[in-house]
């Protein structure tokens, strides 16, 4: 994902037409966030293109979700999938299962 996000603007300079869709939404169709037609430059929705820039700047050395992004982390912003779905109080059983899986992975990484 990170390599694609970094390469997409360069790719657009080489082609006549390109479309970029955001598929981050849950239960909604993909949203067009960037496009190029003919000789025009890459056109973007300034608010939505942030997701591509966030992916381009991911910390590939991160050991947890909290280390993926530089501060301020979009993970903690209101409206993020992490805040709205993963940490939702109505999902306590899923949170326990996720916590158990993360602990298991972290233990196996420490043994390496």
C-alpha positions in Angstrom: 0.0 0.0 0.0 2.8 2.4 0.9 4.6 1.9 -2.3 1.4 2.3 -4.4 0.6 5.5 -2.5 4.0 6.9 -3.2 4.0 5.9 -6.9 0.5 7.0 -7.9 1.3 10.7 -8.6 4.3 9.6 -10.7 2.2 7.0 -12.5 -0.3 9.7 -13.4 2.4 11.7 -15.2 3.0 8.7 -17.5 -0.6 7.9 -18.5 -3.4 9.6 -20.2 -6.2 8.5 -17.8 -6.2 7.3 -14.2 -8.7 6.9 -11.4 -8.1 6.5 -7.7 -10.9 5.2 -5.4 -10.9 5.2 -1.6 -12.2 1.9 -0.3 -11.8 2.8 3.4 -15.5 3.2 4.1 -17.4 0.5 5.8 -20.6 -0.5 4.1 -20.4 2.2 1.5 -19.3 2.1 -2.2 -15.8 3.2 -3.2 -15.4 6.9 -3.5 -13.5 8.6 -6.4 -10.8 10.7 -4.8 -8.3 11.4 -7.6 -8.5 11.3 -11.4 -6.7 12.4 -14.5 -8.1 12.8 -18.0 -6.0 13.5 -21.1 -3.5 16.3 -20.8 -4.9 17.6 -17.5 -2.9 17.2 -14.3 -4.0 14.8 -11.5 -7.1 16.3 -9.9 -7.9 15.4 -6.3 -10.4 16.0 -3.6 -8.2 17.8 -1.1 -10.0 16.3 2.0 -10.1 12.7 0.6 -6.6 12.6 -0.8 -5.3 12.7 2.8 -5.9 9.0 3.0 -3.4 8.4 0.2 -0.9 10.8 1.8 -1.4 9.0 5.2 -0.6 5.6 3.6 2.4 7.1 1.8 3.9 8.2 5.1 3.3 4.9 7.1 6.1 3.9 9.4 7.1 0.5 8.0 9.0 -0.2 11.3 5.9 0.2 13.5 5.2 -2.4 16.1 1.7 -1.3 16.9 -1.1 0.8 15.4 -0.1 3.7 17.5 3.3 3.8 15.8 2.0 3.7 12.2 1.7 7.4 11.7 3.6 10.5 12.8 1.8 12.8 15.3 -1.0 13.7 15.1 -2.1 10.2 14.2 -5.1 10.0 11.9 -5.9 6.7 13.7 -7.0 8.7 16.8 -9.1 11.3 14.9 -12.8 11.4 15.2 -14.4 9.4 12.4 -11.5 7.0 12.0 -12.3 3.3 11.5 -10.2 2.5 14.6 -12.1 4.9 16.8 -15.6 4.4 15.4 -15.6 0.6 14.9 -12.7 -1.1 16.6 -12.9 0.8 19.9 -16.7 1.2 20.0 -18.1 0.2 23.4 -20.7 -1.9 21.7 -18.0 -4.2 20.4 -16.5 -5.4 23.7 -16.4 -9.1 22.7 -14.6 -8.3 19.5 -12.2 -6.0 21.4 -11.3 -8.9 23.7 -10.7 -11.2 20.8 -8.6 -8.6 19.0 -6.6 -7.9 22.2 -6.0 -11.6 22.6 -4.7 -11.9 19.0 -2.5 -8.9 19.3 -0.9 -10.2 22.6 -0.3 -13.5 20.9 1.4 -11.8 18.0 3.5 -9.6 20.2 4.6 -12.6 22.3 5.7 -14.4 19.2 7.6 -11.4 17.9 9.5 -11.0 21.2 10.7 -14.6 21.0 12.4 -13.8 17.7 
